[in-house]
Amino acid sequence: MSRLAIKICGLSTPDTVGAAIKAGASHLGFVHFPRSPRHVEAGQIRALAAQVPAHIDRVAVLVDPADDILTQLIATNSLTALQLHGRESPERAAAIRQRFNLPVWKAISVKTRADIDAAKAYSGAADLLLFDAKTPEGAALPGGMGLRFDWTLLRGVPISLPWGLSGGLGIDNVAEAIRITGAPMIDVSSGVESAPGIKSVDKIMAFCKAAQPS
């Protein structure tokens, strides 16, 4: 990833998918997790992905998915990667990667430097790490809550896998986040919404512009 990669996550409508494509996003995320306000069914993912050019990646975001759920999503022939956002162990991530033959991303919940260091366990099991803010104990969702962690924790940390930054990113702070962390990829969801689960075309466009100033 020599050019900054941008993932717009939690997309659910044709107009916001179109906006993300027009704005220059490199990755589009589709959440398949019924408890999320951004949840989309397999059929919706197929329909939305059909409008996406081949050079843009299409990522399913899942939380501790069972194999039958993964099989159903893979059958849509719509996806280029699987993002695991639950408590999946390195062994589980490796098993999913081997069985379903797609790149596996693992979201790492971060509160302290120790959380970042622990991500080393996924070397060889995942293809990309996504550092996200740790949600409060007992929270209904594992992400997409607009929380951020201390970005300086990533300074000088050797990361053995491709990686991205998520959690609390928005139009007003994305440039600062990139400057502090040097992240090669950024991932936004709630930061481009007008309400939980409702993406804003204008905010998607503004976010991508703020992340890639001319």
N, C-alpha and C positions, 0 to 999 in steps of 0.2 A: 504494500500500500504506500506508494510514493506520494500520491495525492491524498489529501484528507478524505477519509471515507465518512459518509454521513448516513446514519440509519434513522428513519422516521418510523417509530414503532406504534403499534396499536391502531393501525389504519382499518377502516371498516366501510368506507363509502367510495364509489367511483370518483367523485370530485376531489376528495382528499388524496387518493392514490395519484390522480392526474396532477395535482399540485406538487406532490413530492417528486414526481418524475420531472416536471417542468423546472422545479427549483434546483435540480441537480443531485438529488439523493442517490447514493450508490446502493443502498440496501433499504428494503421495505419490510416491516415487521407486522405479522398477523398473530394476534393473541388467541390461543385456543385453550381457554381456562374459564369454565362457566361462572366462577365467582367474580370474574373481572368485568367491569363495565365496558371493556374493550373486546370482549369475547366475540369471535366469529366462528361459525360452523365450517366444516370441511367444504361444503358446497359453496359457501360465500368466498372462502379462500380461493377456490378454483376460479370463480367468476371474476374476482378482483385481480388475481394474478394474470388472467388472460389478457389484460390491457397493458401489462408491464413488458417493456422491451427486454430482450434476452440478456443484455449486458448489465441489467440491474438485478441484484440478488433478492430473492424472496425467502424470508426467514419465518418459520413457525416458532412462536414463543410458547413454551409448555412448562408445566409445573408437575414434577414427579409423574410423568406420563407412563401409563401402562402400554405394553406392546400392541394391544389391539387398537388403541387410539393412534399410535404412531403408524400402524399399518394402514388405517383409514386415511390418514393425512398423506402418507406417501403415495397412496393410490390415486390422488388427485393429479399427480404428475406436475405439480405447481411449484414445488419447493426446491431451493438450492442449499438450504442449511436448516438445522434444528437447534434452537436455543433452549437450554435447560435452565429454568429459573427457580428450581426447588432445592431439595436437599440431596440431590443426586450425588452419589459417591464417585470417585474416579473410576471404580470398577463398573458402575452402572453406565457412566458416560462412555467408557470404552466398549461396553457390550452393545449399546445403542449404535455407536459409530460403526461397529463391525457388522451388525445385523442389517442395518438399513442403508449402509453405503452412502451416507451423506455427511458432509462436514458437521461436526458438533461444536456448538459454542456453550460455554459454561459461565453463567453469571456468578460472580463472587461477591457476597455481601461483606461490605467493609465498614468497620468502625475504628479499628486500630491497625498499626503496621503488621501485627501478627496475622491478621486476616489476609493481608496481601502476601505475606511470606508463605502462608498455608496453601496458597493457590498453586505452588510448585508441584503439589501432588497430582495435578491434572496434566502435567507434561506427558505426552504419549497417549493420553486418554481423550483429550479435546483438541480442537483445531484453533480455537480462539477463546480468550478469557475476556469477560466483560465485567469491569469493576463497577459495582453499584452500591448505593448506600444501604446499610443494614436497617431493616425496618424494626420498629419496636416489637418486643416479645408479645405474641398473641395477636399481631396485626392480621387483618383479614386477607391482605394481599402481600406477596413477597417483593413487590416493586411497583413502579408506576404511581408513587405517592408524592412525588415532588421533593423528596428528601435528598440531601447531598451530604457527602462526607468531606473530611479535610483533605483537599486535593494535594496538599504538600506531602502527604504520606507516600505519594508515588515518586517523589523526586529521588533520583539516584538508585532506584530499585531495579535490579536486573530481572527482566521478565522474559522467560524462555520461549513464550508463545506470542503470536500476534495478539493484540489486545485492543480494547476500546474502553471508553469512559461513559458512564451512565449515572443517572441519579441527580435530580435537581437542576438539570441544565435548562436554560431558557435563552431567549433573545438577548437579554441584558448581561448575561454572564458567560456565554459560551466562548467568546474570544479570550476572556481571562482564564477559563478552564483549560483551553488549549495551550495558552502561554505557560501556565504553571506546570502542567503535566506533560506536555509534548505528546499528547494522545494522538495516535495515527487514525483513530476512529472515534466518533462521538455518536451517542445514541440518545434520542429524545422521545418522550411520550407526552406526559402531562404538561410539559413546557410549551407545547404547541396546541393546547386545548382551550376552548371557551368554557367548557364544563367537563366533569369527569366522563371520559369516553367520547367526547364530542370534539373532533379535530377541527381546527380553524385553517382554512385555506390561506388566509392572510398571514397567520402566525407561522405556518410552514414555510412560506416564501421568505418571510423576514428572518426566520431562524437560519435558513441555509445561507442567506446573504450575509448575516452577521458572522457566520462560521467561516466564510470564505470571502473576506473583503477584497475588493479589486485593487 
